[in-house]
């Protein structure tokens, strides 16, 4: 099977660059190609269903007034767009190889540039929302007194909008440099050299992989360190007997752990494809034609890593339901067709929280959004 530069210009830009500069066609092993063709639709279907359920669960009126849910809703939305684009790319590759036609044959120059701009913006948003969410976790655990004022849903929405504007501006070059040529969306010949540099070094290696992965590792490492340190602090301050402290600590830890798992899933699934892609690019740049046969043998492994990277956009919903019982409970209500009232009634049920102190016993009763706090000194009782 032969894959020309035009076929591989989206998922494998390094080979596109080699083919453009040499005019050669590289013969690819067939099993890597079919692995992607079979695995990608399965991942896309599972991921799109999960992401749609995530967006349903994370709606503010469905999941309460938590800022991190704004990030999870947006993450599910952009993950869905990325999965759809991945599937369209695989369909296009299959059509070109099997039927000698293209999915983008009816696209105009404007259509090609707009589609390329939108798809890459969505992919970047999926990566940088992880960073933004990790930064909010750092604020929440390092500045707990400021958490209620800084980590608000409105603040999260404004942060997401600002991030979207910045990322969209970083991809404006695609609106100028992309055209439709011979039924394929490619770079204009006069912009080819600068486009390859922007697409490879600026977009792929820096914006998509290196910067967000580094920041995500750093920020989540800070959160993990603080979470490990807090139990020691509670014990040193003789607060371990206060039931409200330990319960609050466990509840916040549960949310933080879930978000940390989401972040490290992104790193683990994306890193192999990023490293392999970088290695392929450096090999072609440094050794040129002598490396073509070796790269050809390496491509099936790269295809496998690309399939793994697609899991990043499909797996988050399943992390939520495995790590938090409340998501599983609400998911059951959705499939049973129960109304929201049943959940509201359970939340307005009287709750008793006993706070044990040296002076006596405190009883806090909450009912719905409002609550009453009563104190009863029960020394010796």
Residue frames relative to the residue before (quaternion, step in Angstrom):
aa qw qx qy qz dx dy dz
X 1.0000 0.0000 0.0000 0.0000 0.00 0.00 0.00
X 0.1792 -0.7950 0.5738 0.0810 3.57 -0.87 0.92
X 0.1164 -0.7766 0.6176 0.0435 3.55 -0.89 1.02
X 0.2708 -0.7804 0.5446 0.1451 3.55 -0.55 1.12
X 0.7076 -0.4490 0.3303 0.4343 3.57 -1.30 0.11
X 0.6456 0.5396 -0.3316 0.4266 3.57 0.97 -0.79
X 0.6487 0.5228 -0.3227 0.4491 3.59 1.04 -0.70
X 0.7797 0.3694 -0.1789 0.4729 3.55 0.88 -0.92
X 0.3949 0.7802 -0.4405 0.2030 3.60 1.21 0.10
X 0.6712 0.4751 -0.3191 0.4710 3.60 1.15 -0.32
X 0.7976 0.3263 -0.1713 0.4775 3.59 0.63 -1.07
X 0.7993 0.1904 -0.0936 0.5622 3.60 1.11 -0.49
X 0.0661 -0.8552 0.5135 0.0239 3.60 0.46 1.19
X 0.5753 0.5973 -0.3921 0.3981 3.58 1.11 -0.48
X 0.6736 0.4639 -0.2926 0.4954 3.56 0.98 -0.83
X 0.5680 0.5733 -0.3820 0.4504 3.57 1.16 -0.56
X 0.6616 0.5082 -0.3066 0.4582 3.54 0.94 -0.95
X 0.6559 0.5085 -0.3200 0.4570 3.58 0.93 -0.86
X 0.6882 0.4880 -0.2939 0.4492 3.57 0.86 -0.89
X 0.6317 0.5264 -0.3392 0.4569 3.57 1.03 -0.73
X 0.7297 0.4432 -0.2517 0.4557 3.58 0.91 -0.85
X 0.7643 0.3508 -0.2018 0.5021 3.61 1.13 -0.53
X 0.3653 -0.7456 0.4802 0.2830 3.57 1.20 -0.52
X 0.5140 0.6551 -0.4122 0.3699 3.58 1.26 0.20
X 0.3028 -0.7009 0.6095 0.2135 3.52 -1.34 0.32
X 0.2487 -0.7959 0.5396 0.1158 3.57 -0.70 1.11
X 0.3277 -0.7458 0.5489 0.1876 3.57 -0.76 1.00
X 0.1999 -0.8098 0.5473 0.0692 3.53 -0.70 1.16
X 0.5185 -0.5935 0.4982 0.3615 3.61 -1.13 0.58
X 0.5068 -0.7183 0.3983 0.2620 3.53 -0.87 1.01
X 0.6334 0.5830 -0.3633 0.3563 3.63 0.96 -0.71
X 0.6212 0.5359 -0.3481 0.4537 3.60 1.07 -0.62
X 0.6239 0.5448 -0.3221 0.4585 3.54 1.06 -0.82
X 0.7309 0.4278 -0.2482 0.4703 3.58 0.79 -0.98
X 0.5448 0.5911 -0.4030 0.4375 3.59 1.17 -0.42
X 0.6818 0.4652 -0.2836 0.4883 3.57 0.92 -0.89
X 0.6535 0.5302 -0.3242 0.4322 3.58 0.93 -0.83
X 0.7108 0.4358 -0.2570 0.4887 3.60 1.04 -0.71
X 0.7233 0.4651 -0.2581 0.4404 3.58 0.85 -0.99
X 0.6300 0.5808 -0.3482 0.3801 3.59 0.94 -0.83
X 0.6743 0.4789 -0.3363 0.4505 3.68 0.77 -0.80
X 0.6272 0.5327 -0.3413 0.4542 3.60 1.03 -0.73
X 0.6736 0.4851 -0.2897 0.4764 3.56 0.91 -0.93
X 0.6442 0.5314 -0.3259 0.4431 3.58 0.97 -0.83
X 0.6644 0.4972 -0.3122 0.4625 3.60 0.88 -0.91
X 0.6733 0.4839 -0.2949 0.4750 3.59 0.85 -0.96
X 0.6908 0.4978 -0.2810 0.4428 3.57 0.93 -0.91
X 0.6613 0.5029 -0.3167 0.4577 3.59 0.91 -0.87
X 0.6388 0.5113 -0.3277 0.4724 3.60 0.97 -0.83
X 0.6763 0.4926 -0.2920 0.4635 3.59 0.90 -0.91
X 0.6711 0.4990 -0.3044 0.4562 3.58 0.94 -0.84
X 0.6339 0.5156 -0.3344 0.4696 3.59 1.02 -0.71
X 0.6449 0.4950 -0.3167 0.4886 3.58 1.02 -0.74
X 0.6128 0.5428 -0.3437 0.4602 3.59 1.08 -0.71
X 0.6660 0.4945 -0.3073 0.4664 3.57 0.89 -0.89
X 0.6352 0.5225 -0.3288 0.4641 3.58 1.06 -0.71
X 0.6963 0.4692 -0.2726 0.4698 3.57 0.93 -0.90
X 0.7312 0.4560 -0.2362 0.4490 3.58 1.02 -0.81
X 0.3758 0.7023 -0.5201 0.3083 3.59 1.17 0.15
X 0.5845 -0.6267 0.3749 0.3536 3.63 -0.85 0.91
X 0.7066 0.4540 -0.2846 0.4622 3.59 0.86 -0.81
X 0.6644 0.4905 -0.3077 0.4726 3.59 1.24 -0.29
X 0.8200 0.2634 -0.1068 0.4968 3.59 0.97 -0.82
X 0.6574 -0.5243 0.3262 0.4320 3.59 1.16 0.37
X 0.6030 -0.6006 0.4281 0.3039 3.50 -1.38 -0.03
X 0.3118 0.7510 -0.5130 0.2751 3.58 0.71 1.09
X 0.4980 -0.6959 0.4331 0.2831 3.55 -0.85 0.99
X 0.6512 0.5408 -0.3459 0.4048 3.60 0.92 -0.81
X 0.5873 0.5788 -0.3739 0.4245 3.61 1.18 -0.42
X 0.5646 0.5666 -0.3861 0.4595 3.57 1.20 -0.42
X 0.6553 0.5014 -0.3038 0.4763 3.56 1.01 -0.82
X 0.6724 0.4978 -0.3033 0.4561 3.58 0.93 -0.86
X 0.6120 0.5339 -0.3435 0.4716 3.59 1.07 -0.68
X 0.6835 0.4767 -0.2812 0.4759 3.58 0.87 -0.96
X 0.6270 0.5395 -0.3344 0.4516 3.58 1.01 -0.79
X 0.6564 0.5014 -0.3114 0.4698 3.59 0.95 -0.84
X 0.6390 0.5366 -0.3248 0.4453 3.60 1.01 -0.78
X 0.7295 0.4163 -0.2480 0.4827 3.59 0.78 -0.99
X 0.5790 0.5532 -0.3786 0.4642 3.61 1.13 -0.49
X 0.6347 0.5298 -0.3251 0.4592 3.58 1.02 -0.79
X 0.6526 0.5067 -0.3126 0.4687 3.59 0.93 -0.87
X 0.6551 0.5128 -0.3137 0.4576 3.58 0.98 -0.83
X 0.6507 0.5109 -0.3201 0.4616 3.59 0.95 -0.80
X 0.6336 0.5208 -0.3299 0.4674 3.59 0.99 -0.80
X 0.6586 0.5024 -0.3080 0.4680 3.59 0.97 -0.84
X 0.6274 0.5314 -0.3373 0.4585 3.60 1.01 -0.77
X 0.6709 0.4904 -0.3049 0.4652 3.57 0.94 -0.86
X 0.6278 0.5280 -0.3363 0.4626 3.60 1.00 -0.75
X 0.6434 0.5237 -0.3221 0.4560 3.58 1.00 -0.78
X 0.6659 0.4926 -0.3069 0.4687 3.58 0.97 -0.82
X 0.6239 0.5230 -0.3372 0.4728 3.59 1.05 -0.72
X 0.6446 0.5266 -0.3164 0.4550 3.55 0.98 -0.85
X 0.6513 0.5086 -0.3155 0.4665 3.60 0.94 -0.87
X 0.6574 0.5081 -0.3093 0.4625 3.58 0.95 -0.86
X 0.6606 0.5112 -0.3091 0.4547 3.60 0.94 -0.85
X 0.6547 0.5117 -0.3159 0.4580 3.58 0.97 -0.81
X 0.7265 0.4506 -0.2525 0.4533 3.58 0.90 -0.90
X 0.7643 0.3858 -0.2005 0.4763 3.57 0.96 -0.83
X 0.8127 0.2359 -0.0995 0.5235 3.60 1.02 -0.76
X 0.3826 -0.7504 0.4606 0.2800 3.56 1.32 -0.01
X 0.6025 0.4811 -0.3929 0.5011 3.55 0.97 0.89
X 0.3443 -0.7581 0.5252 0.1759 3.59 -1.23 0.24
X 0.5522 -0.6078 0.4676 0.3270 3.53 -1.18 0.63
X 0.7311 0.4224 -0.2171 0.4898 3.56 1.15 -0.65
X 0.3393 0.7844 -0.4770 0.2051 3.60 1.19 0.25
X 0.7067 0.4377 -0.2652 0.4886 3.60 1.13 -0.53
X 0.4860 0.6580 -0.4401 0.3704 3.59 1.27 0.04
X 0.3548 -0.6859 0.5887 0.2389 3.54 -1.13 0.68
X 0.7059 -0.4045 0.3337 0.4762 3.58 -1.29 -0.07
X 0.6584 0.4993 -0.3024 0.4751 3.56 0.97 -0.87
X 0.6448 0.5269 -0.3182 0.4531 3.58 0.99 -0.82
X 0.6600 0.5058 -0.3066 0.4632 3.58 0.95 -0.84
X 0.6924 0.4749 -0.2868 0.4613 3.57 0.84 -0.97
X 0.6555 0.5086 -0.3126 0.4625 3.60 0.99 -0.79
X 0.6545 0.5054 -0.3132 0.4671 3.57 0.95 -0.85
X 0.6582 0.5057 -0.3058 0.4664 3.57 0.94 -0.88
X 0.6409 0.5219 -0.3101 0.4697 3.57 1.01 -0.84
X 0.6990 0.4819 -0.2781 0.4493 3.60 0.80 -1.00
X 0.6821 0.4999 -0.3028 0.4396 3.59 0.86 -0.92
X 0.6960 0.4563 -0.2832 0.4768 3.60 0.93 -0.81
X 0.5977 0.5405 -0.3580 0.4717 3.59 1.13 -0.55
X 0.6508 0.5095 -0.3115 0.4689 3.59 0.97 -0.85
X 0.6508 0.5174 -0.3191 0.4550 3.59 0.97 -0.82
X 0.6588 0.4948 -0.3043 0.4781 3.58 1.00 -0.82
X 0.6216 0.5415 -0.3459 0.4481 3.59 0.99 -0.75
X 0.6299 0.5365 -0.3380 0.4485 3.59 0.99 -0.76
X 0.6783 0.4780 -0.2915 0.4758 3.59 1.02 -0.75
X 0.7487 0.4305 -0.2337 0.4467 3.57 0.78 -1.00
X 0.5499 0.5740 -0.4101 0.4472 3.60 1.18 -0.27
X 0.5788 0.5574 -0.3666 0.4689 3.59 1.16 -0.57
X 0.6599 0.5001 -0.3013 0.4729 3.58 0.96 -0.88
X 0.6618 0.5109 -0.3033 0.4572 3.58 0.92 -0.92
X 0.6556 0.5024 -0.2991 0.4779 3.56 1.00 -0.83
X 0.6413 0.5158 -0.3187 0.4703 3.59 1.02 -0.77
X 0.6336 0.5259 -0.3315 0.4605 3.58 1.01 -0.77
X 0.6483 0.5088 -0.3288 0.4612 3.60 0.97 -0.75
X 0.6184 0.5324 -0.3447 0.4640 3.58 1.07 -0.67
X 0.6172 0.5351 -0.3405 0.4657 3.58 1.05 -0.75
X 0.6470 0.5095 -0.3139 0.4725 3.58 0.95 -0.89
X 0.6734 0.5229 -0.3003 0.4276 3.58 0.92 -0.93
X 0.7599 0.3885 -0.2222 0.4714 3.61 0.91 -0.85
X 0.7110 0.4366 -0.2664 0.4827 3.61 1.11 -0.54
X 0.7773 0.1995 -0.1194 0.5846 3.59 1.18 -0.50
X 0.0497 -0.8587 0.5093 0.0284 3.61 0.62 1.09
X 0.6443 0.5279 -0.3342 0.4411 3.61 1.08 -0.63
X 0.6989 0.4337 -0.2594 0.5062 3.58 1.21 -0.48
X 0.4389 0.7402 -0.4341 0.2666 3.55 1.28 -0.23
X 0.6844 0.5081 -0.2997 0.4285 3.57 0.85 -0.93
X 0.7258 0.4106 -0.2467 0.4936 3.60 1.09 -0.58
X 0.7190 0.4382 -0.2556 0.4750 3.60 1.05 -0.69
X 0.7564 0.3629 -0.1966 0.5074 3.61 0.92 -0.88
X 0.2341 0.7748 -0.5371 0.2376 3.54 0.54 1.25
X 0.6245 -0.5505 0.3863 0.3971 3.63 -1.12 0.53
X 0.6441 0.5166 -0.3357 0.4535 3.60 0.96 -0.77
X 0.6309 0.5253 -0.3280 0.4674 3.57 1.02 -0.80
X 0.6424 0.5203 -0.3161 0.4654 3.58 1.00 -0.82
X 0.6564 0.5101 -0.3160 0.4573 3.60 0.94 -0.85
X 0.6595 0.4957 -0.3083 0.4736 3.58 0.93 -0.87
X 0.6386 0.5282 -0.3244 0.4561 3.59 1.01 -0.80
X 0.6528 0.5084 -0.3090 0.4689 3.58 0.98 -0.85
X 0.6536 0.5110 -0.3140 0.4615 3.60 0.96 -0.83
X 0.6503 0.5017 -0.3159 0.4749 3.59 0.95 -0.85
X 0.6437 0.5171 -0.3189 0.4653 3.59 0.96 -0.87
X 0.6525 0.5170 -0.3184 0.4534 3.59 0.93 -0.86
X 0.6505 0.5131 -0.3211 0.4587 3.60 0.94 -0.84
X 0.6699 0.5017 -0.3024 0.4561 3.59 0.89 -0.91
X 0.6763 0.4795 -0.2993 0.4724 3.59 0.90 -0.87
X 0.6322 0.5239 -0.3372 0.4607 3.60 0.98 -0.78
X 0.6479 0.5093 -0.3197 0.4677 3.60 0.99 -0.79
X 0.6485 0.5268 -0.3291 0.4401 3.60 1.03 -0.70
X 0.7344 0.4071 -0.2249 0.4942 3.61 1.20 -0.42
X 0.3435 0.7664 -0.4830 0.2476 3.60 1.27 0.21
X 0.5668 0.6214 -0.3897 0.3752 3.61 1.07 -0.63
X 0.6014 0.5719 -0.3610 0.4253 3.61 1.11 -0.54
X 0.6162 0.5544 -0.3499 0.4366 3.60 1.08 -0.62
X 0.7064 0.4446 -0.2439 0.4939 3.57 1.20 -0.57
X 0.7851 0.4118 -0.1697 0.4304 3.57 0.92 -0.94
X 0.6593 0.5064 -0.3121 0.4599 3.62 1.20 -0.28
X 0.0179 0.7837 -0.6204 0.0252 3.55 -1.10 0.80
X 0.4618 -0.6283 0.5370 0.3217 3.54 -1.36 0.16
X 0.0787 0.8025 -0.5798 0.1170 3.54 -0.60 1.18
X 0.8393 -0.0758 0.0000 0.5384 3.56 -0.66 1.15
X 0.7128 -0.4890 0.2236 0.4503 3.56 0.89 1.10
X 0.6799 0.4372 -0.2862 0.5145 3.60 1.21 0.28
X 0.3980 -0.6918 0.5513 0.2430 3.57 -1.12 0.73
X 0.1441 0.7891 -0.5754 0.1599 3.58 -0.44 1.25
X 0.6312 -0.5160 0.4127 0.4063 3.53 -1.34 0.10
X 0.5298 -0.5949 0.4966 0.3448 3.55 -1.16 0.62
X 0.5896 -0.6269 0.3772 0.3422 3.55 -0.95 0.88
X 0.6765 0.5065 -0.3089 0.4363 3.61 0.95 -0.79
X 0.7237 0.3907 -0.2332 0.5188 3.58 1.24 -0.44
X 0.3521 0.7996 -0.4564 0.1682 3.58 1.26 -0.07
X 0.6925 0.4944 -0.2963 0.4339 3.60 0.76 -0.99
X 0.7107 0.4364 -0.2684 0.4822 3.58 0.81 -0.94
X 0.6138 0.5493 -0.3530 0.4436 3.58 1.10 -0.67
X 0.6511 0.5168 -0.3206 0.4541 3.58 0.94 -0.84
X 0.6485 0.5068 -0.3199 0.4693 3.58 1.02 -0.75
X 0.6710 0.4867 -0.2981 0.4734 3.57 0.95 -0.86
X 0.6880 0.4894 -0.2865 0.4528 3.56 0.93 -0.90
X 0.7343 0.4271 -0.2393 0.4702 3.60 0.90 -0.88
X 0.7907 0.3517 -0.1826 0.4666 3.56 0.55 -1.18
X 0.7373 0.4145 -0.2396 0.4766 3.57 0.81 -0.98
X 0.7589 0.3885 -0.2169 0.4755 3.59 0.70 -1.08
X 0.7941 0.3753 -0.2047 0.4321 3.54 0.42 -1.23
X 0.7726 0.3772 -0.2184 0.4616 3.57 0.59 -1.10
X 0.7494 0.3971 -0.2239 0.4802 3.61 0.94 -0.84
X 0.7900 0.3662 -0.1845 0.4558 3.57 0.50 -1.23
X 0.7410 0.4255 -0.2340 0.4639 3.59 0.96 -0.80
X 0.8158 0.2571 -0.1098 0.5062 3.59 0.96 -0.82
X 0.7799 0.4175 -0.2433 0.3978 3.57 0.26 -1.28
X 0.7321 0.4361 -0.2589 0.4548 3.61 0.63 -1.07
X 0.7196 0.4262 -0.3008 0.4583 3.66 0.64 -0.89
X 0.6378 0.5204 -0.3449 0.4511 3.61 1.00 -0.69
X 0.6535 0.5126 -0.3130 0.4606 3.59 0.94 -0.87
X 0.6879 0.4738 -0.2834 0.4711 3.57 0.87 -0.95
X 0.6414 0.5224 -0.3301 0.4547 3.59 0.98 -0.79
X 0.6433 0.5096 -0.3191 0.4739 3.60 0.98 -0.81
X 0.6754 0.5037 -0.2965 0.4497 3.58 0.87 -0.95
X 0.7079 0.4693 -0.2721 0.4523 3.58 0.75 -1.04
X 0.6915 0.4584 -0.2906 0.4767 3.59 0.89 -0.84
X 0.5850 0.5529 -0.3662 0.4669 3.58 1.16 -0.50
X 0.6327 0.5183 -0.3197 0.4784 3.58 1.06 -0.75
X 0.6537 0.5069 -0.3158 0.4648 3.58 0.97 -0.81
X 0.6541 0.5092 -0.3157 0.4618 3.60 0.91 -0.89
X 0.6360 0.5309 -0.3260 0.4554 3.59 0.97 -0.84
X 0.6815 0.4803 -0.2906 0.4695 3.58 0.89 -0.90
X 0.6430 0.5226 -0.3241 0.4565 3.59 1.00 -0.76
X 0.6613 0.4861 -0.3015 0.4852 3.59 1.07 -0.70
X 0.6734 0.5115 -0.2859 0.4508 3.58 1.12 -0.68
X 0.6092 0.6202 -0.3493 0.3496 3.59 1.03 -0.76
X 0.6472 0.5049 -0.3588 0.4444 3.68 0.83 -0.72
X 0.6309 0.5191 -0.3339 0.4701 3.60 1.04 -0.70
X 0.6399 0.5232 -0.3220 0.4617 3.57 1.04 -0.77
X 0.6402 0.5232 -0.3232 0.4604 3.58 0.97 -0.83
X 0.6772 0.4936 -0.2895 0.4626 3.57 0.94 -0.89
X 0.6641 0.5124 -0.3037 0.4519 3.58 1.00 -0.83
X 0.7055 0.4321 -0.2539 0.5012 3.59 1.14 -0.60
X 0.4438 -0.7196 0.4300 0.3166 3.59 1.32 0.20
X 0.4291 0.7010 -0.4565 0.3408 3.55 1.01 0.85
X 0.4243 0.7431 -0.4494 0.2566 3.56 1.26 -0.03
X 0.6509 0.5220 -0.3268 0.4439 3.60 1.16 -0.45
X 0.5735 0.5827 -0.3888 0.4247 3.57 1.21 -0.26
X 0.3797 -0.7662 0.4718 0.2151 3.55 -0.37 1.23
X 0.6562 0.5340 -0.3256 0.4222 3.57 0.96 -0.80
X 0.6203 0.5405 -0.3494 0.4483 3.59 1.09 -0.66
X 0.7019 0.4657 -0.2845 0.4577 3.58 0.79 -0.98
X 0.6491 0.5109 -0.3297 0.4570 3.59 0.99 -0.74
X 0.6557 0.4992 -0.3135 0.4718 3.56 0.95 -0.87
X 0.6415 0.5294 -0.3218 0.4524 3.57 0.98 -0.83
X 0.6705 0.4912 -0.3011 0.4674 3.59 0.93 -0.87
X 0.6554 0.5188 -0.3231 0.4437 3.60 0.95 -0.83
X 0.6791 0.4700 -0.2921 0.4823 3.59 0.93 -0.85
X 0.6203 0.5417 -0.3394 0.4545 3.55 1.06 -0.74
X 0.6299 0.5578 -0.3372 0.4223 3.56 0.98 -0.82
X 0.6666 0.4815 -0.2902 0.4895 3.56 0.98 -0.87
X 0.6644 0.5115 -0.3065 0.4506 3.56 0.90 -0.91
X 0.6425 0.5217 -0.3256 0.4572 3.58 0.97 -0.84
X 0.6354 0.5304 -0.3307 0.4533 3.59 0.97 -0.84
X 0.6957 0.4648 -0.2773 0.4722 3.58 0.90 -0.92
X 0.6141 0.5316 -0.3473 0.4686 3.58 1.10 -0.62
X 0.6249 0.5282 -0.3353 0.4670 3.60 1.01 -0.77
X 0.6289 0.5277 -0.3285 0.4670 3.58 1.00 -0.83
X 0.6761 0.5039 -0.2933 0.4505 3.58 0.92 -0.92
X 0.7177 0.4367 -0.2669 0.4722 3.57 0.83 -0.91
X 0.5488 0.5690 -0.4001 0.4637 3.60 1.21 -0.36
X 0.6206 0.5368 -0.3260 0.4695 3.56 1.04 -0.80
X 0.6822 0.4917 -0.2952 0.4536 3.58 0.86 -0.94
X 0.6967 0.4907 -0.2811 0.4413 3.57 0.82 -1.02
X 0.7151 0.4570 -0.2713 0.4542 3.60 0.91 -0.85
X 0.7259 0.4473 -0.2495 0.4591 3.59 1.03 -0.70
X 0.5870 0.6398 -0.3664 0.3344 3.58 1.07 -0.67
X 0.6622 0.5104 -0.3510 0.4216 3.69 0.75 -0.81
X 0.6743 0.4794 -0.3048 0.4717 3.60 0.90 -0.87
X 0.6381 0.5332 -0.3304 0.4464 3.59 1.02 -0.76
X 0.6793 0.4854 -0.2924 0.4663 3.59 0.88 -0.94
X 0.6655 0.5033 -0.3032 0.4603 3.59 0.93 -0.89
X 0.6483 0.5155 -0.3169 0.4621 3.57 0.96 -0.85
X 0.6470 0.5089 -0.3153 0.4722 3.57 1.00 -0.84
X 0.6508 0.5184 -0.3156 0.4563 3.58 0.97 -0.84
X 0.6406 0.5213 -0.3243 0.4612 3.59 0.96 -0.84
X 0.6664 0.5116 -0.3059 0.4480 3.55 0.89 -0.92
X 0.6730 0.4913 -0.2999 0.4646 3.59 0.88 -0.95
X 0.6400 0.5328 -0.3278 0.4461 3.60 0.99 -0.82
X 0.6827 0.4753 -0.2938 0.4708 3.58 0.90 -0.87
X 0.6500 0.5210 -0.3127 0.4564 3.55 1.04 -0.76
X 0.7571 0.4266 -0.2120 0.4470 3.56 0.85 -1.01
X 0.8165 0.2738 -0.1174 0.4946 3.56 0.84 -1.00
X 0.3420 -0.8004 0.4506 0.1986 3.57 1.26 -0.19
X 0.8786 -0.0846 0.0613 0.4660 3.53 -1.11 -0.80
X 0.6115 0.5851 -0.3585 0.3940 3.59 1.04 -0.66
X 0.6962 0.4810 -0.2670 0.4611 3.60 1.20 -0.45
X 0.4281 0.7420 -0.4503 0.2518 3.59 1.23 -0.19
X 0.6831 0.4860 -0.2986 0.4561 3.60 0.83 -0.92
X 0.6444 0.5090 -0.3218 0.4713 3.57 1.04 -0.75
X 0.6483 0.5085 -0.3139 0.4719 3.59 0.98 -0.83
X 0.6044 0.5597 -0.3500 0.4460 3.56 1.04 -0.73
X 0.6827 0.4668 -0.2825 0.4860 3.59 0.96 -0.83
X 0.6580 0.5295 -0.2990 0.4442 3.57 1.15 -0.63
X 0.5529 0.6735 -0.3780 0.3127 3.58 1.13 -0.60
X 0.6234 0.5250 -0.3797 0.4378 3.70 0.89 -0.61
X 0.6379 0.5043 -0.3298 0.4795 3.59 1.03 -0.74
X 0.6332 0.5189 -0.3254 0.4731 3.58 1.04 -0.77
X 0.6248 0.5257 -0.3321 0.4722 3.59 1.03 -0.74
X 0.6325 0.5251 -0.3280 0.4655 3.59 1.03 -0.76
X 0.6636 0.4953 -0.3029 0.4719 3.58 0.98 -0.84
X 0.6177 0.5318 -0.3483 0.4630 3.59 1.08 -0.62
X 0.6148 0.5266 -0.3396 0.4790 3.59 1.08 -0.71
X 0.6407 0.5139 -0.3206 0.4718 3.59 1.00 -0.82
X 0.6501 0.5207 -0.3250 0.4479 3.60 0.97 -0.81
X 0.6095 0.5591 -0.3553 0.4355 3.59 1.11 -0.56
X 0.5588 0.6019 -0.3870 0.4191 3.58 1.19 -0.46
X 0.5621 0.6155 -0.3847 0.3966 3.59 1.12 -0.59
X 0.7268 0.4275 -0.2339 0.4840 3.58 1.05 -0.77
X 0.7267 0.4544 -0.2264 0.4628 3.59 1.26 -0.17
X 0.7136 0.5383 -0.2437 0.3764 3.57 1.12 -0.59
X 0.4935 0.7166 -0.4210 0.2565 3.60 1.16 -0.43
X 0.6340 0.5448 -0.3435 0.4281 3.59 0.90 -0.85
X 0.6809 0.4898 -0.2850 0.4641 3.57 0.96 -0.85
X 0.5763 0.5393 -0.3717 0.4887 3.58 1.23 -0.40
X 0.6324 0.5444 -0.3338 0.4384 3.59 0.97 -0.84
X 0.7428 0.4301 -0.2527 0.4466 3.57 0.69 -1.05
X 0.6489 0.5025 -0.3306 0.4659 3.60 1.15 -0.44
X 0.7461 0.4257 -0.2180 0.4633 3.58 1.06 -0.70
X 0.7894 0.2354 -0.1218 0.5537 3.62 1.14 -0.38
X 0.4184 -0.7378 0.4787 0.2267 3.55 -0.63 1.16
X 0.6107 0.5820 -0.3621 0.3965 3.61 1.02 -0.74
X 0.6319 0.5173 -0.3344 0.4704 3.60 1.09 -0.65
X 0.6441 0.5140 -0.3244 0.4644 3.57 1.01 -0.75
X 0.6388 0.5298 -0.3244 0.4539 3.57 1.01 -0.83
X 0.7011 0.4557 -0.2825 0.4701 3.56 0.87 -0.92
X 0.6032 0.5459 -0.3610 0.4558 3.59 1.10 -0.62
X 0.6245 0.5234 -0.3382 0.4708 3.59 1.02 -0.73
X 0.6440 0.5238 -0.3268 0.4518 3.59 0.98 -0.79
X 0.6209 0.5453 -0.3426 0.4470 3.56 1.06 -0.76
X 0.7238 0.4426 -0.2532 0.4649 3.58 0.81 -1.00
X 0.6573 0.4869 -0.3119 0.4833 3.58 1.19 -0.46
X 0.4480 -0.7178 0.4297 0.3153 3.56 1.26 -0.22
X 0.3647 0.7376 -0.4946 0.2797 3.56 1.18 0.47
X 0.4788 -0.6697 0.4906 0.2856 3.54 -1.13 0.68
X 0.6850 -0.4955 0.3606 0.3941 3.48 -1.37 0.29
X 0.5638 0.6457 -0.3809 0.3466 3.59 1.10 -0.65
X 0.6243 0.5590 -0.3415 0.4256 3.56 1.07 -0.77
X 0.6558 0.4863 -0.3093 0.4876 3.56 1.10 -0.69
X 0.6415 0.5336 -0.3284 0.4425 3.56 1.00 -0.80
X 0.6380 0.5339 -0.3319 0.4447 3.57 1.01 -0.83
X 0.6625 0.5088 -0.3130 0.4519 3.55 0.96 -0.85
X 0.6795 0.4848 -0.2943 0.4655 3.57 1.09 -0.64
X 0.6872 0.4613 -0.2940 0.4781 3.59 1.13 -0.48
X 0.4170 0.7006 -0.4684 0.3404 3.55 1.27 0.07
X 0.5648 -0.6201 0.4294 0.3349 3.55 -1.05 0.83
X 0.0908 -0.7858 0.6111 0.0272 3.54 -0.93 1.01
X 0.1811 -0.7706 0.6040 0.0923 3.55 -0.99 0.85
X 0.0302 -0.7790 0.6262 -0.0098 3.54 -0.82 1.06
X 0.2059 -0.7996 0.5566 0.0919 3.55 -0.61 1.12
X 0.1354 -0.7859 0.6019 0.0412 3.53 -0.79 1.09
X 0.1784 -0.8087 0.5556 0.0741 3.56 -0.48 1.17
X 0.0337 0.7878 -0.6121 0.0589 3.55 -0.79 1.04
X 0.6776 -0.4741 0.3593 0.4324 3.53 -1.30 0.00
X 0.6825 0.5104 -0.2875 0.4370 3.62 1.06 -0.70
X 0.7701 -0.2859 0.2163 0.5276 3.58 0.96 -0.66
X 0.6188 -0.5406 0.4253 0.3794 3.56 -1.14 -0.65
X 0.1702 -0.7676 0.6127 0.0800 3.52 -0.92 0.98
X 0.1158 -0.7791 0.6128 0.0646 3.53 -1.01 0.81
X 0.0808 -0.7896 0.6075 0.0318 3.57 -0.70 1.07
X 0.0668 -0.7907 0.6081 0.0216 3.55 -0.75 1.04
X 0.0992 -0.7987 0.5928 0.0273 3.55 -0.80 1.05
X 0.0387 -0.7929 0.6081 -0.0013 3.52 -1.04 0.80
X 0.8212 -0.0473 -0.0114 0.5686 3.53 -0.33 1.26
X 0.7986 -0.2444 0.2069 0.5095 3.51 -1.09 -0.83
X 0.7158 0.3925 -0.2434 0.5238 3.59 1.11 -0.66
X 0.0580 -0.8133 0.5781 0.0330 3.56 -1.22 0.24
X 0.2722 -0.7401 0.5880 0.1802 3.53 -1.24 0.30
X 0.2062 -0.7682 0.5970 0.1045 3.53 -1.11 0.73
X 0.0097 -0.8050 0.5923 -0.0315 3.57 -0.65 1.11
X 0.2071 -0.7731 0.5912 0.0997 3.52 -1.12 0.76
X 0.0101 0.7805 -0.6249 0.0142 3.53 -0.93 0.89
X 0.2892 -0.7554 0.5676 0.1535 3.54 -0.62 1.20
X 0.0019 0.8245 -0.5628 0.0587 3.52 -0.55 1.14
X 0.1112 0.8171 -0.5553 0.1078 3.55 0.90 0.91
X 0.8254 0.1882 -0.1659 0.5058 3.48 -0.84 1.00
X 0.6239 0.5312 -0.3532 0.4515 3.59 1.24 -0.06
